[in-house]
Amino acid sequence: DAGVIQSPRHEVTEMGQEVTLRCKPISGHDYLFWYRQTMMRGLELLIYFNNNVPIDDSGMPEDRFSAKMPNASFSTLKIQPSEPRDSAVYFCASSFSLPGTTDTQYFGPGTRLTVL
Amino acid sequence: AQKITQTQPGMFVQEKEAVTLDCTYDTSDQSYGLFWYKQPSSGEMIFLIYQGSYDEQNATEGRYSLNFQKARKSANLVISASQLGDSAMYFCAMRDFTGRRALTFGSGTRLQVQP
């Protein structure tokens, strides 16, 4: 089975530009998470969805960040306008919440974003 | 609030030897899960092992085992028979099962396996 798929793997953009990161979760998973990894702050949650509905967006830094999940197999994280401090690795993860399971989150390969 | 502490920024181990990576956690929840992930230099996050707070046995997965001491709130990862491919960052993480589903991560330990 395919794992979590993210695109692009690398993105270099200039300050002020719009950036869109994409994620395809593992088929059948009902939770989708967006995390950000930086040297200063480590791994931190941005937002997560359950059955395509945003549940907790308390980690979204500010209004420049938005996330959508239009269907069970696709999610986007958009930054508009981008700033140099947004440079980080953005991970998407998904999990399946069947009772009695460990509800393990499986991560995609990440998108390395550089904002110049 | 949950907190994960990994006190070893870096560790060295000789090939074929065992190594223990420390993880302590803090939570007021009674039902929670503890996870270890491996992040090689290529950057992906690879799930290694899981331990539930109510599991009586320590978790094992191949060469990985988790030394779970609930009273001390520690969940150390033990890697037996280290291999060169084990060189990576290792993250301890937790989430509770009664509320927020996000993982809380520690700062990680960089393990280097020497030949």
Contacts between the chains, C-beta under 8 A, distances in Angstrom:
chain1	res1	chain2	res2	distance
A	31	B	101	6.3
A	33	B	101	7.8
A	33	B	102	6.7
A	33	B	103	7.8
A	35	B	103	7.9
A	42	B	105	5.9
A	42	B	106	7.8
A	42	B	107	5.5
A	42	B	108	7.2
A	43	B	91	6.9
A	43	B	93	7.9
A	43	B	103	7.8
A	43	B	105	4.1
A	44	B	105	7.8
A	45	B	102	4.0
A	45	B	103	7.2
A	48	B	101	6.2
A	48	B	102	6.1
A	50	B	101	7.8
A	55	B	101	7.5
A	56	B	100	6.2
A	56	B	101	7.8
A	56	B	102	6.7
A	59	B	102	7.5
A	89	B	43	6.5
A	91	B	45	6.3
A	93	B	45	7.6
A	95	B	101	7.7
A	102	B	33	6.3
A	102	B	50	4.6
A	102	B	52	7.1
A	103	B	33	7.2
A	103	B	95	7.9
A	103	B	97	7.7
A	103	B	101	7.4
A	104	B	35	6.8
A	104	B	47	5.6
A	104	B	50	6.0
A	105	B	35	7.7
A	105	B	47	7.5
A	105	B	103	6.1
A	106	B	47	6.2
A	107	B	37	7.5
A	107	B	44	6.7
A	107	B	45	3.8
A	107	B	46	7.8
A	107	B	47	7.6
A	108	B	44	7.7
A	109	B	43	6.8
A	109	B	44	4.8
A	110	B	43	5.4
A	110	B	44	6.6
A	110	B	45	7.5
A	112	B	43	7.2
